[in-house]
Each structure stands twice: as C-alpha cells, then as structure tokens.
Amino acid sequence: AMISADLHDRMGSDGAGLTLRAPKQQPLNVSIATSEARTRALLWGDTISLEDEGDAAAGWLSRVLGGASGSVLSLLQLPRYRLLRVPASGIGRRAGLADVSPVHLLCEASVAALNAQRAAQGLPPVSADRFRPNMLISGCAPFEEDAWDGCVSVGDTTLRIDSPCPRCTLPDVNQQTGTFDGPPTGPMRSLRLLRQSSGAVNFGIYLTPTAVPGTVSVGDTLRIHPCVLH
C-alpha cells in the first residue's frame, strides 16, 4: 500500500500534526502531542520506548495495510499496526529510529553512473528516490562520496561522516507505485554489477549531526572538513 504523510507545524488549535493519505481511503489528521502511552519495541536488538499516537491512527493503518486490532487479531493472526514516535526525551539511540545513522547522502553523479550501467544492460533509468537519500548532492564525481572523511557542513549544521551505506533490496521497490522490480530488471542487480566488493553493495554514505540539528535548504553549499572535537 502507498501511504504518504504530510507534516504540519500547526493543525488547528492542536499544534503540530500530520495527515496520512492512501488510495481509496479518507485522509486522517493526527495531532502530535505528548502522550503518556508508551509502547515497547525492538529495533536492531535495542529495546526502546515510543509514544503511541492512539487507536484512530492504528485503525486507519490496519485498514490500509491489511492488519487487525482488538479481538479479530487473535482470531485471524493478522499483524497489529500502531503509529509510534520518538518522545522528546529521546530513546537512547544515536541513530534514532534509523538502522545505523539518521542521514543518508548520495551524489547525483553516482545515480547517473548507475543509470549508465542500466543503459548498457538495455534497462530504463531509475530515479534517486529509489535510494531514499536525505541529501542529494550535485557537483561531485561518481562515487566521490565514498572517499569523504571527517565532517560536512551544510546550511547551519555540521554532520559527521560515519560509513558507506550498504544496500538491501528495498531500492527494487518503485517509490511511486509500490511495485517490486526484482531481478533481472531491478536497480539492485545493476548496482551489484557496478559496485559489489567483498559481499557489500555500497551506495551513498551515512551521516550523523554532531550537535543540535540545524536547517538545510535546497541549493546550500556543502563543505568537507576535519571534525572539530569539543
């Protein structure tokens, strides 16, 4: 199912919120407010505590994703879906709800090199959104980001370069339609032919803000420099 979420600074008199949308479903407005309800979850081996945004959001997600709630759950053994978020106090993980780091950076030229590989295979190009980068950078050479070290400054924030980003098969999912383009036509096969080394298929790099995150805007200049320890 294709679900989109639009964030709002204010939603009427309720403060911040988001609107959930999906095909053939009425949109759902969710007010994001501090909640005493907590749900324990397991993320990459870490037990974390998250705020639960309520039964209305859970019911909407279950209808869209084919899950269930209440007594039906135990009868049909369907998955339970809840809308959860990180409390203001945090969850004690440097990456938050991301697997390794909260920010992924990718150079446009790296995507162009992948599409050149796909053209040589007689396959259509894929867009950068297949790889879900938070930052898409122009003006760098293909795979130049692999060699970056230290920190990058962009906008009014600084981020530490953590590691290359090893890819799973999720880029084979079309972000616009939700369809799966597996072998032999998916971009991951092309990427393996182009990039596989010692079992890993890296594409882009992971970053972590070094302090309180700032604002990054389209068109900001990125600068690579040694990290300054405080």
C-alpha angles and dihedrals in degrees: 000000000000110000123178127189125201116198121216129195088214133015109193110294093332099082122225120012147143138234119226117208134183135162114279092007131105111247115256122218113210121192110215108220135152107276131196090208112101131188122197115224138177117231120177090331095313121116109220137177118228135183115252115223094208146260097293092061091042092052092048092051092047092053092049098041098037098249130129141223138204121010094344089067095066093044098050098027090227121160120265117232124200132174106235134176140185112266119236089255090061129230101260095254120119090214095047107208093341118102099238112349133003098234131056121194126194133176118233089224090059090057089048090053090051091051090050087056090050092049089054087054091050091249129133121254122263127218125243091248088077086075096043098223118185089206125033110191128203127198098047130108122252110288091355089134089069090072098046116116136181118017139330126216120205129161105342097323137084125213131192118231106236110176146310114291113245111208130227124196096276093101086068087072114090104233093209100048105020091232120142117235101193129172131350096022104031121106093241091069089052090047092051091053089050104036115016112130127165091346096305124109105202125189121167129346138269122241135187125198110247095213139356105339116252134195124295120188135189109272097027116144117244121216126193116211143146114285116255113224118217 
